[in-house]
Amino acid sequence: MGEDGATYHVPVMVREVLGYLEPARGGVYFDGTVGGGGHSEAILDAGAGARVIGVDQDPEALEAAKRRLARFGDRVTLRRTDYATAAEAAPRALAGALLDLGVSSRQIDETARGFSFRPGTPLDMRMAGSASSRPTAAELLNERPEAALAELFYEYGEERRSRRLAAEIVRRRRVRPFETSDDLVAAMERALGPRLEAQDKARIFQALRIAVNDELSALERALPALRDRLEGGGVLVVLSYHSLEDRIVKDAFREWSRRCICPPELPICACRGRALGTTLTKKPVLPSAEEVAANPRARSARLRAWRKAA
């Protein structure tokens, strides 16, 4: 595993991220999903007075980031943990924070990690890999009750036929436990039809990955923790890759930017009475056509940014 971060993962929308974070201002920046270190490297190159706290669950990612960022010396601190836990323990004077919620190119391409539906891929999907204590995707499919599986595919995969798929999974696991992507794809084709599009498979596999890593709960914990730890004028940038994440971020930024969050029936404001900051992106910022052509995996990225009140 000798590659550095530059070959581990191609960072998405770097120019746009730097435009909102403004690392030339200096200060401490939190990179909650450091991956191969691409965004952190750009932040440190753009601001001589910038320092980075880089966080990732994946030990391989941290090793790649360590090699890529070694030239910055003590301007970088790397920590192996999930970003929500790290956010809750971060210092309360952050100049900026970044969450890039996507799966890295290396995680997708390495079959053993189990993030793709390519034939023969083991059903793992844990962000922290074998270092994780979480159940694998296979264990979740083999052990979760039918109703819970149906809810998972409906809520996280927006699959209207989720009950049919859950029933088929339970029927099959009685005969033989799920082990690889082939097992899940076969259940999907039986329950949902043999001519599934790649995007349909991706939706179901993504739903399973979200459940394995409890991704939405982590995001809901991390956002307010990072908001509270930004200094006045500090900026929070989030790159999301599916509508469920993007909705959570959009709703949080909108609420924080409102002066009053009281229910309409209250005659007098009884809440904080002031906006906590300003949403900098009225609509999500999308990658350029040139970036998508060079890196097709950037196509689903959505960037939102928010600035804390001074």
N, C-alpha and C positions, 0 to 999 in steps of 0.2 A: 504494500500500500504506500508506494513512495511518491505518489503525485502530490503536488501542492494544491492550494485552494483554487488556483486559476483553472486547473483541469477538473477539479472536483465538482464545481458548479458555476454556471454563468449567472452573475447577479442581474436582476431585472430592474429596468427603469432607474439606473444609477444617476443619470443627469437630473431626473425629476426629484429623486430622493434628496440629492444634494441641494437642489434649488429650494426646497422647503426647510431642510435642517440647518442650512447655512453654517457649516462647520468652521468657516473662517472666523466666526465669532469666538471660537475656543470654548472650553468647558468640557464637561463629562457627557458622553453620549452612550446610551444603552442600546445595544444591538441584541435583541432578545432571541433572535434566530440566526446566529452568526454563520451557520453553514460552513462553506469553504473560506469565509472571510472577505468576500468580494466587496460588499457594502462597507464593511469596517475599514478596509484598505482605502477605499475612495474617500471616506470621511477623514481619515488620518492624513492622507495626501493633501486634501483640500484645506486643512486647518492645522497650522504648525502648533497651535495651542490647544488642539483637541486631544482628548483622551477617550478611550473606548472600554466599556465593560461588555464583553462578548459572551453570550450564553448559548449553549446547545445541549440537548439531551444525548446526542449521538457522539460517542467517543471517537469514531473515525472522522467525523466532521471537525471536531475540536483539534485533532492532530493535524488535519489539513490546514485549518485556520492558523494554528501555531506556527507552521512552517511559512505560510504566506505572510504573516504579520510579524515575524521574528525581527525584521529590520527596525521596527518601531520601539523595541525595548520595553521599558516600563510604562510607556504610554498605553499599553494594552493589558487588560486583565481578562483572562478567560476562565469561565466557570462551567462545570458540567452539572446542569440541572434543567428543569423545565422553566420556560420563560415566565410563567405565572408566579411560581415560587420565588424566582430571582427578582421579579418586579416588586413583590411585596417586601423584599429585603434591600432594595436598591437605595442609594443615598438620596436625600431629599433636596438635591440641588442639580438636577439634570438639565443640561442645555437642550437636550433633544433625546428622543427615543424612537426606535424603529422596530416594527414587527413585520417580518417577511414570512407570511404564513404558508408558503408553498413547500412542497416536498422537493428536495434537491435532485438535480439531474443524476447524481451518483446513486441516491436511494432508489430512484426509478429504474435505473439501468442495471443495478446489481440484483440479479435474480434471487439470491438468497434472502434479501430483505423483504421480498414478498409484496411489493407495492404495485405490481402491474398484473394484468390478466394474460400475459404471454403464457403459452403452454408450459406446464411443468413448474410453474412458480409456486413455492411453498406459501401457504396462507399464514404469514407472520404479521406484517404491517406495523410493528411497533417502532416508533420514532427512535427510541433508544436502543433498538436491536436486542441482542441477547442479554444486554446489561439491564433490561427492564424487568420489573416484577409484574407487569401487566399481563393479562391473558392474551394469547395470540389471536389472530382472526379465526384460525381453525378452532381453537378452544371456544371462542364466542359462538361460532356457528354450531358446534357440537353440544353446547351446554345451555345456551340461553333458551328460555321457554318460547313456544311458538308465537304467543301474543307479543312478547317483547321484541322478537325478530321482526314481526310485521310492523310494529311501531318504528323500529330503527330504520327500515327501508322506506317507510312513508315519510318520516320526519326529516331524515338526513339525505335520503336519495330522491325524495319527491316522487316516489313510485306509487301510482294509484292501485296497482295490482299487488300490493305488498303482502296481503294475506295469502294470496295464491302462492307467491314465492316462498313465504315462511312455511306454509304447509308442505310444499315440495321438499324443502330443506330437511324438515323434521322426518318426513317419510324416508328420505334417502339415508339420513344418519342412523336410522334404526338398523339398516343393512350394513352400512360401512361408513366410518367417520370421515368427515371432510379433512383433506390434507393439502391439496394443491388447488391452484386456480382452475384447473380442468374440472374439478368436482363442482365448484360453484358455477362455472359457466354452463355445465351440463344441466344443473338444476334450473338456472335462469332460462335456458333454451326450452326446457320442458314446460316451465310455468308461464313464460312470457312470450314464447314463440321462437322458432328456429332461426329467424332472420333478424337477429338483433344487430343494431348498429353499434359501432365501436363506442359512440358516446353514451349509449344505454348501458353497456358493460361498465364503462368508466364511472357512470353515476352510481351504480350499485357497489362497485369496489370502493369508491370514494366514501360512500355512506358507511361501509364497514370500517374503513380506516379512521373516520371521524369517531366512531364508537370505540374502537380499540384504544385510541389515544385521548379520549374525552376532550376533544379539541375545542368544542364550543364553550364548555364550562371554563376551560383554561383561559380562553379569550375574554370571557365575561369577568373573570377575576383580574386579569392583567390590566385591562383598560383603565379602570378607576385607580388602581395602584400606581400606574405610570402617570396618570393625570396629577395625582397628589404629590408625586415626587419631581415633577417638572418645576424649575424655577420660573419666576414671572417672565413671560415672553418665550418660554421654552416651547418646542414644537414636538408633537407626536405624529408620526407617519406610520400608516398601516398599509401593507400590500396584501390583499386577499385574492383568492382564486376561485371562489364559488359564492353563490348568492347568499347562503346562510351566514357565512362570515361577514360578507359585505354589509348585510342588513344589520347585524349586531353593531358594527363599527359606525355605520350611518346613524343609527338611532342614538347611540351614545354621544356622538359628536353633536347631534341636533339638540339633545336634551341639555348638554353642558353649555351650549351657546344661547340658551333661552334665559331671559331675566326671571321669568316666573314659571314654575312647574306645578302650581296649585291646580287642583281639579276645577273645571269651569263653574261648578255650583257654589264655590266659596266666594262670598261677596268682597272679602278683603284678603289681600295676599298674606299668606302665613308661611311662605317658604323663604328661601335665601334672598329673594328680591334682587338678584344681580346675576348676570351671565358669568360663568366661570372662565370663559374664553371665547374664541372666535373660530368657526369652521372656515378653513382656508380653501376648501374644495366644495363648491356647491354641487357639482356632479363628480363622479369618480374620474380620475385622470387615467387614460388608457395608454398602452404602449404605442409608439409610433409604428407605422407600416414597415419602416426600415428595420426596426428592432425585431418585429415579428418575423420578417423575412430571414433575418440572421439567426434568430432564436425562436423557433415556433412555439416552444413551451411558455413563452411570455404572453401568448395571445389572450389568455384568460385573466391576466393580472388586472387588478383594479386598485388604484392608489387613492387614499383619502388622507387629509392632513388637518390638524387642529392646533391652534396656538393658545397657550394659557394666558389669562389676563395678567398684566404687569402688577 
